[in-house]
Amino acid sequence: MESMLRMAITVRFIGAFRNFSRKTRFTIQTEKTITLRELINKTAKAMPRLEKALIDSELEDPRPNALIIVNGKEISILNGLKTKIKDGDEVVFIPVLHGG
């Protein structure tokens, strides 16, 4: 029987997201490469307070509320929410301030 390898993905929270998550970093364990959208959904389920701040409820999308960095690159130059996240990757969520 083949054993499944566990992969660890580091998620970091900056600014207000740190307050909502009550953590500066969080590790997601997965058995396969996942998309950024899947990682965000897993993170939101684990931290309901963060979900309300991170994900725009009308659009069901985190991008209006967060600058998302994967391994030092903003996701708009990668593959957006379809960016593949693999073992050892680091995802950083930075809040975007909206003024009026």
C-alpha positions in Angstrom: 0.0 0.0 0.0 1.4 3.4 -1.0 1.6 6.1 1.6 0.4 9.6 0.8 2.9 12.4 1.2 1.7 15.3 3.1 2.5 18.7 1.8 2.8 21.9 3.9 1.8 25.3 2.5 2.5 28.4 4.7 -0.1 31.1 4.8 0.9 34.5 6.3 -1.5 37.3 7.4 -0.5 41.0 7.4 -2.3 43.9 9.1 -6.0 43.6 9.8 -6.0 40.0 8.5 -3.7 39.1 11.4 -6.3 40.4 13.8 -9.2 38.5 12.2 -7.2 35.3 12.0 -5.6 35.7 15.4 -2.4 34.4 13.8 0.6 35.7 11.9 1.0 32.4 10.0 -1.0 29.3 9.4 0.1 26.0 7.8 -2.3 24.1 5.4 -1.6 20.4 5.1 -2.6 18.8 1.8 -1.9 15.6 -0.1 -1.8 17.2 -3.5 -1.1 20.4 -5.4 -4.2 22.7 -5.0 -5.3 25.9 -6.6 -5.1 29.2 -4.7 -9.0 29.3 -4.7 -9.0 25.9 -2.9 -6.4 27.1 -0.4 -8.5 30.3 0.3 -11.6 28.1 0.9 -9.7 25.8 3.3 -8.3 28.8 5.1 -11.8 30.5 5.3 -13.4 27.3 6.7 -10.7 27.1 9.4 -11.1 30.8 10.3 -14.7 32.0 10.0 -13.8 35.5 11.4 -11.2 35.9 8.7 -13.6 34.8 5.9 -15.8 37.8 6.4 -12.9 40.2 6.1 -11.1 38.4 3.3 -13.8 37.3 0.9 -16.1 39.9 -0.8 -19.6 38.5 -0.1 -21.2 39.9 -3.3 -18.4 38.7 -5.6 -17.4 35.6 -3.5 -13.8 36.7 -4.3 -11.0 37.8 -2.1 -9.3 40.0 -4.7 -11.2 43.3 -3.9 -10.1 43.0 -0.2 -6.6 41.5 -0.4 -3.3 41.8 -2.2 -2.3 38.1 -2.6 1.3 37.2 -2.9 2.5 33.6 -3.8 6.2 33.1 -3.3 6.9 36.8 -3.6 4.8 37.4 -6.8 1.4 39.1 -6.9 -1.2 36.6 -8.3 -2.2 38.9 -11.2 1.2 38.0 -12.9 0.7 34.3 -12.1 -2.6 32.5 -12.9 -4.9 34.4 -10.5 -7.1 32.2 -8.3 -6.1 29.3 -10.5 -2.5 29.5 -9.5 -1.2 26.1 -8.5 0.0 25.9 -4.9 2.4 23.2 -4.0 4.5 21.9 -1.1 6.7 24.6 0.4 4.9 27.5 -1.1 4.2 30.6 0.9 1.0 32.6 0.4 0.7 36.1 1.9 -2.6 38.0 2.4 -2.3 41.8 2.7 -5.4 43.9 3.3 -6.4 46.5 0.7 -7.8 49.7 2.2 -10.8 51.3 0.5 -11.4 55.0 1.0 -14.3 57.1 0.2 
